[in-house]
Amino acid sequence: MRLGRVVGRVWATIKDGQLDAVKLAVMQVVDENEKHTGATFIAADTIGARDGDLVFWVGGAEATRALPDRSIPSDVSIVGLVDSLDE
């Protein structure tokens, strides 16, 4: 599982037509201590996460599996909301 924190939204007036129904979020990658690791991505938001939410995400070919149509272009997709972290 990869963790991230939603830090914003992307609004695009022109984008690939397949992305018309897909919400896009700015997500910072965090570690298990919720510390920012330096990477920031634009992610397809499949769960309706809000700014500040701790989420888990998938990348690469797995990112398209979270979308309704696997031909939608996505390298990173948010697939879950983290309620809490336990050791």
Secondary structure, DSSP 8 states (H G I E B T S, - for coil): -EEEEEEEE---SS--GGGTT-EEEEEEEE-TT--EEEEEEEEEESS---TT-EEEEEETHHHHHTSSSTTS--SEEEEEE------
